[in-house]
């Protein structure tokens, strides 16, 4: 019996180790299999349940992740299990539950920077600024030189502008706009399904030409009211060229390739669809070394968390996986309804890539711009310029040292 227990423990640890290696190498499905086998060999292997729950959470399989993390905690109280439960609660839009989990993690590991940061974040999201401040002071003592710690200080200062950062819709706290501003210092414009202030969470969004026109008019209004100098538009990639040409027309600027930029030009770097942050950051590095000044705009950002501090866009349309009407390649962009009544179903149509020139496609955006009705652009500008001005763009315009060198990381 003792031999069997020892063998099970050694085998579980071996499988767990193999899972860690596979997870590090990005082979997540195989890593998941190893972790599952580890807890099958040894059901009371708390570390195995923790690893399994963590990976399931990364994969977005939250109910399974919560179950595994709960099993881990039933066997052994662990700060990382509570931390992972807090991360899941936050991703599910349950900030109250999240900070309670982070608080438990902090009680078990009060000197761990990762947990201090998570606890501070959790308190910020529910408006507990006094407690968040205490976490930050501890974090500054332990890990004050880390750029992530400085970002937490910036985040803390932005959150304190709101009595309750995530109030109910219609309460005067535009939830999505608040979150993107407070977490990242980024301006969010929205699109034609919102008024530019109360912006919903877009989980997937297929931009129409009209929707793009609405977002671009807000962009033009913002840079004009704020006095942001723009002389040159640089598209990040081929997909972004129609957007660049439409923006250039609005701002009376010229479109150039990255290699043509000089240090005398004030550049707006434009991307239509962000998929993983890499293309934008590579263009930022190249253009930022050449241009006299640079502002970044992405119509649709998949996840701002993927952008390091100092390499985020200044302005976005929405934060979600998106498509543009001249390039429908992702499956979600090609869903189409067929049939009627009980026979109605969703089908996936063929991929579509518009073969017209970027200039010709941009004409469709310009046509929609001419047909747009009135919109309260001044209120959208004032939300940032008068009320919540700690955005990265405005701080740079005011000459504030953000401890960053744009284009060089």
MOHUJO-V87835 format. One record per helix or strand of 2 or more residues. SS is the DSSP state (a for helix, b for strand). FROM is the first residue (numbers start at 1). LEN is the number of residues. If there is no record, write none. Layout:
SS/FROM/LEN, SS/FROM/LEN
This chain:
a/2/23, a/28/14, a/46/13, a/62/14, a/79/13, a/95/14, a/113/13, a/129/15, a/147/13, a/175/10, b/187/2, b/204/3, a/209/18, b/232/4, a/238/14, b/254/3, a/258/3, b/266/8, a/278/11, b/293/9, a/304/3, b/315/5, b/321/4, b/327/2, a/331/4, b/335/4, a/341/3, b/345/4, b/352/2, a/358/14, a/377/11, a/392/6
